[in-house]
Amino acid sequence: MLTWEEWLSESLRSKYEIHNFNHAMEILSQAYPKEYLEIIFTLENFSLSISDIEAGGGNESAIPKKLSELLNPLGWQEIRITGDLLVKLHQRNSSQPSEVLIKDFISGHNIDYVKNRVAIDMEWNSKDQTFDRDLYAFRTFYECGLISCGVIITRSEQLNPVFSKLGIKKKYGASTTWMGKLIPRIHAGRHGGCPLLVVGITPATIMDWEVE
C-alpha cells in the first residue's frame, strides 16, 4: 500500500513542504477526487517571482492573488458563516420545552476558498496570530458539518535563505505566518481535529531563482 507521500508526484514533493494531519490527504483523494485534482493542478501551476517576494505587502500582495487566479475560475470562493444557537430546555413534567436563543453564537468566520466540503486558506505574510483565527474558522466549519477537510498554504522555512540573500529577511520576520508558527498550533489541537493538509511554499516555486 502506498503511503500518502507517494500519492504525490515527485515534482510536487520537491516543490513544497507538505504535512498531513488527521488523514486529510486520504479524505481529499478518496472522498473528494475532483477537488483534490483541482488542488493538485493549482499547486503544480502556482509560481512566484523575485519581484513578487520583494514587493511584500503581506496578504494583500500579488502572491495570494496568484492563488485566487487559479482557484476562482474553478469555482472556489470565499465563504463566511454566521449563526445563532437555539437551545431547548425540556422540563421533566412539561411536554412543551422552553427556548433560549443565543444570538451570534457563530460570528463571522471566513475561509478564503471553499468548494463542496473542502476548504483552503493561504497565509503569506500576516501576523502569526492570524493562524489562530484560521484554525478556529476551520474548526468551526468542521464542527458545524460544513467541511470534511482543509488545506492551509503558507511559507516554508526553506525560503529564509532566499530572503537573506535578497536583503529582505526583516520584512518576513519570525512573528509572521510561516510553517514554524503553524505546526505547533496544530499539534496543540487548535484546529479541533479538522483534517488538515499543510503546504509550505519553498524556493522551488520561484521561477527566476536558481535553487541550490
Sequence and secondary structure as in RCSB ss.txt:
>XXXX:A:sequence
MLTWEEWLSESLRSKYEIHNFNHAMEILSQAYPKEYLEIIFTLENFSLSISDIEAGGGNESAIPKKLSELLNPLG
WQEIRITGDLLVKLHQRNSSQPSEVLIKDFISGHNIDYVKNRVAIDMEWNSKDQTFDRDLYAFRTFYECGLISCG
VIITRSEQLNPVFSKLGIKKKYGASTTWMGKLIPRIHAGRHGGCPLLVVGITPATIMDWEVE
>XXXX:A:secstr
   GGGGS HHHHHHEEEEEETTHHHHHHHH HHHHHHHHHHHHH  B HHHHHH  GGGSHHHHHHHHHHGGGT
 EEEEEEEEEEEEE  TT SS EEEEEEEEEEEEEEEEEETTEEEEEESSSBTTHHHHHHHHHHHHHHTTS SEE
EEEEE GGGHHHHHHHT GGGG TTBSBHHHHHHHHHTTTTTT  EEEEEE GGGBTT    
